[in-house]
Amino acid sequence: MAIELSYVIMTPYTVMKSRTGGVISRLLSRTDLEFIGARILPFSDELADRYAKSLLDTVSKRDPQVAQLLSDYVRENFSPVDGKSERTMVFLFRGEDACRKLSAVVGNLSPLASRKYVAGATIRDTFADYVVDKSGAVKYFEPAVLTPPNMEEALPKLQMFSEYMKTLPNVVKSFVGVNSNDERTLVIIKPDNWRHPSSKPGGIIDMLSRTGLRIVGAKLYQMSVAEALEFYGPVKDALRRKLAPMIGGKAKTLLEKEFNIKLKEGIDAKLTELVGFDFADDQFAQIVEFMSGRRPESCPNFELNDKGRVKCLVMIYEGENAISKIRDVLGPTDPTKAPGGTVRCDYGYNVMVNTAHASDSKENAAREMNIVKIEKNDMADIISAYLNDRKK
């Protein structure tokens, strides 16, 4: 069976209601598809109109009533309001029979969605509404997410989205700066959450949503060794200061016990230099390997900037006191010391595998966003490459 590329779009209402975590949990845990892209996509009037027309043209072939509902919905809800773009979130998946598999998880649109026949098995069962009165007239309609059921419907929309993504910034303009305490902060859902299909990333996003902050930027990212070295550079000296003396002291204690001797005063400083620094540097190399998939000493210089071998999800949150709010929900670096109800307590394992990162200051947020090139998103290029391959 041919490999397909397909997408799921969360509507502005779903994004606004912070249902991102619940949606992505189901998409990741209920299919065997490869999750290869994510971004916030603000629709212009032109894009909303083109997408609405495309839905009307393609969906009409199987359900004219739903086609009209979707087309009208997109025009009304995706278009900018008072000159300000609405936020949608787009997820990109690749794999065999991708359209059918995603459609099965998303679910159908039906008036029965608000009645006893539904048990919450699909995304739309839980998050969508399609309410009609006794005469059959639609009283309220919210599809929650949109996804094409087949490649015939997917291809023209993928082409359309790719064209617009190439012209739009990855971080959307929003409300930051309206209030004096408004901030932007960077969050990374780390590689340990992506080793196998899991609802963990969605669960983490769900917990972060309790802050009431807005997601204004996102991308799936593979950090290079060079980027990991720069990103965690400040940690190297901290590890040397904290760990090296401790290891030197332990080495002295072990040697005295093993050989039943009393070593001279000051020998632990020598042991710190001989053993402690190497231990601290190894811990730093493990962090780089964890985030990039490669130890720095095993990576040739000409490969330092190559795309990393593991993936993570980078997101930008925005709002009042965003930095402290995110870090409060995230919890301390050491999950064993994190209070219950924090992300690291619920999902972390140890200081190394602690599930997520968040900026600790405005200065570091700016530095980290620059390192991961947050304004760039390769989703448009992935789509273009797929469409070009189909033409060969």
Secondary structure, 3 states (H helix, E strand, C coil): CCEEEEEEEECHHHHHCCCHHHHHHHHHHCCCCEEEEEEEEECCHHHHHHHHHHHHHHHCCCCHHHHHHHHHHHHHHCCCECCECCEEEEEEEEEECHHHHHHHHHCCCCHHHHCCCCCCCCHHHHHCEEEECCCCCEEEEECCEECCCCHHHHHHHHHHHHHHHCCCCCECCCCCCCCCCEEEEEEEECHHHCCCCCCHHHHHHHHHHHHCCEEEEEEEECCCHHHHHHHCHHHHHHHHHHHHHHHHHHHHHHHHHHHCCCCCCCHHHHHHHHHHHHHHHHHHHHHHHHHHCCCHHHCCHHHCCCCCCCCEEEEEEEEECHHHHHHHHHCCCCHHHCCCCCHHHHHCCCCCCCCEEECCCHHHHHHHHHHCCCCCCCHHHHHHHHHHHHHC
